[in-house]
Amino acid sequence: MKHRLSSTFGQNRVSVEEREKLIRSVFRRVAGRYDLMNDLMSMGVHRFWKWRFSREAGKASGYLFVDLAGGTGDIAEALIDGRRKILILDPCEEMMNVAEHRLGSRSHYIAAVAENIPLQDQSVDVLTISFGIRNTTDIAKSLEEIARVLKPGGHFYCLEFSTPHAWLRPFYNVWSRAVIPRLGAFVAGHPDAYTYLIESIREFPVQEEMADMIRATGLENISYSNLSFGIACIHRARKPM
C-alpha cells in the first residue's frame, strides 16, 4: 500500500511541493533547539529509544553506515567506532550544521532527500533512519531508494513513531494534540511547526502497514519491535544476498 503523497496541516490539504517546502521550513526554524524539544516532547524517553536503536544497528557488520535524515547527528554519533565510515544525509543544511558542529570530521555530510539518494546501487552496508521517514514526500519511493543502495546482505533499520496500544491512545492523543504544540511555542517559538510534526505522526502507517511497505521493496527478514507500548517502533530488514 502506498502512503499518501499529500498531507493535512491544520484543516488544509497540501500538495507534494507544498509539503516539501513546509517540511524544510519546519526543520530550518527548529534546528537549534530540536534536541531540546525532543527531550520535552517525549519527557526524555526518546533517548532510550535511540539508545536501543543505535545499539542494535551498531551490531551489524560493514564499513559504510549511512544515517538517512540524520538531522543533528545523535544516531550517527552513537554508531561511530573508529573503523566505520559514517555518512549523514539530510535535506536541511541547518540541521546538518548542528551535526557537523557536534561530530566534525568523524562523519561525512551530504545534503540529500530520501526520495533521491545520491549513492551508487548496492554501495551501503547499513542504512538507518530515525524519526525521518514520515517527513518524506513519498515513503514508498524512499523505501525503494533505500533498497537500491543497500548491498546484498545489507541491513536497514528504521525508528519511527507508530500507533500506540488501544488503551494508551486516548492519553497519548491528549498529550500530542494539547501539550506538544504549546511546548513548541514556549521553547522553540514555533507552535505551527510542532503542530505539523504531530499531524505527520498521526498520518504515519501503522506497524503492519509499514512492514508491508518495506516488504514490497524486495527486502527480506522483515520484523518490528514496539517501544513504549507502540508509541515508537523499530522496523528492520535485510537485502537478499
N, C-alpha and C positions, 0 to 999 in steps of 0.2 A: 504494500500500500504506500502510495507516495504522499508525503506530507504536503500540506497546503503551501503554495508559494506566497500567498498573501496572508496578512496577519491583522488582528484587531489592535488598535491603540485607542483606548477610550471606547467610543462608540463608532469609530470610523474604520472602513476598510482601506487598506493601503496597498499600492502596487508593489511589485518586486523592487523597482527602482527607489520608490519612496521608503520602503522598509530598509533597504541598504543604507540610504542616507540617514535614516533615523538611528540605525544601529551605530554607524560611525559617529554620529553626533553624541549619542549617549556615552560611548566609551571615551571619546575625546574629553568630554566635560568632567567625567568622574575619575579619570586615570589616577590622579594624585592621591585620591582617598579611597580607591577601590578596595584595597585590602582591609582598611579600617571598616568600611561599610559591610564587607563580608563578615567580619567579626560580629558586628552589631546585628545584622540581619539573621544570622544563624546562631547567635549567642555563643560564638566561638566553636561550634560543632563542626564547621567546615574544615577546620584544621585537622580534626580526627579523620574526616572523610578523605582529605587529601593525603594524610599520612598513610592511611591504609591503601589507598590507590597507588601512591608512589612506591610503597614497599612492594606491592605485588608486581607492578610494571618493572621495577628495578631488578627483579629476579630473572627477568627474561635475558637471554644472551643476545649478543650482537654488538656491532660497532656504532652504527648510525641510529641515534634516537631522535625522533622528531616530536616536538610538542606543538601541536597544531592549535591555533588560537591561544597561544602560550601566555598572552597577557603580561602580567607583571613578573613572570619568571619563577613563581614559587614551586611549580611542579618540576620545571627544568632544574632548578637548584637541588631538589631532592634526588634527581637522577644522576647528577654529576658524581663520577667516581674516579676521575683522573685517567681513565682508559678509553672511555666512550667519546664520540663526537656528539655534542648536544646542539640541536638546531631548533630555534624558536621561530615559528611562522605566525604572524598576526597581521591583520589588515590595518590596525590602529597604531600609528607611529608613536603617539603619546604613551600608549600602554607599553610599547617596546622600549621606549626611552627609560621607563621605570625599571624594566627588566635589565637593560644594559647597565644602568647605574648600579643595580644590585649584583649582577654577575660579571660584568666586564668581559674579558677575553675568555672566560671559562665556557662561554656559549657563543653560538653564531646566530645571526638575526636576518630574517628575510620578511619584508612586508608582502603579504600574500593572503588571498582568501581561500577558504577550504574548498570552494567550488572549482577552483583552478589552481592546483598545487604546482608550483614551478620546479618540479623534481622529475627525474627520469623514471620510466617504468621500472619496477622491481629493484628499487635502489635503497629502500628503507628497511632496517631490521625490526624496529619497534616504533609504533606511532601511538602517541597519547593525545587525548583531547579532554580537557576538564572544564565543565560548565561553559562550553563554547559552541557545541554543535547546534544547539537550539537557536543560536543567533545567526545562523547562516540563512541565506535566502532560499536554499533548496537542500534539505537534509539528504534526500536520496542522491543527488548529484555529488554532494560532499562525500558520502559513503563510497560512491563509485570511484572517486578520486583517491580516497584512502586505500581502497583495494588495489587500484592500479599501481601505486607507488610502493606498496609492500613487496618485499622479496618473497619468493616461495618459502613457506615456513615462518614468515614474519608475523609478529603479533600486533594486535590492535586492542587498545584499552580506552574506554570512554567512561568518564564520570560525569553524571548529569542529574539535575533534579528530575523527579519522576512522580508517580502517583502514590500518595500515602495509603496505608491501610484504611479501610472504611471508617473504623472507629475514631481515627485521628483526623480525618478530613475536615470536620466542622471547626475544630480548634485551629488547624493549620490554615484554613481559609480566612478565619478572622485575623490571625497574625499577619498573613501575607497581604490581605487587602486593606487592613486598617492601620497596622503598625509600621510595616516596612516603608511605604511611601512617606510617612511622617519622619522616619529616621533619615530617609534620603533628603528631605527638606532641611532637617536640623543639622546634619553633619556635612553633607555634600552640597546642599543648596539647590538640589535638582529633584524635586518630587516627581516630575514628569518622567525623568529617566528611570526611576525605580518603579514607577507605575508600569512602564514598558517592560522592565525586566520581569515583573510579576505576571504580566499578560503572556510573555513568552514561556514562562514556566507552566502556566495553566493550559497552553495550547500544545505542549510537547507530547509526543506519543506515549502511551502507557507502556509498561515494561515489555509485554509480549509483542506489541506492535513494533517497538523499536528493534527487538530481536529479529523479527521478520524482515524488517528493512535491511538490517545487516546481512542476514541470510541471503537476501535477494541479490547481493553483490557477488556471490560465489564464495565468500569466506565460510569457514567451517569451524567446528568446535565452539559454536555459539553458546554463551551462557551469561547469566547475570546474577548479581547479588544485591539485595536491598540493604540500604543503610538507614538507620533511624526509622524503621518501620515503613520504608518506601519513600521517604522524603527525598532521598537521593538514591542513586543506583549505579553500580559499576557493571558496564557491559564489556564483554571480552570476546575475541575471535582470533582465528589464525588463518593465514592464507595457505591453501593446499600446496603441498610440495610438487 
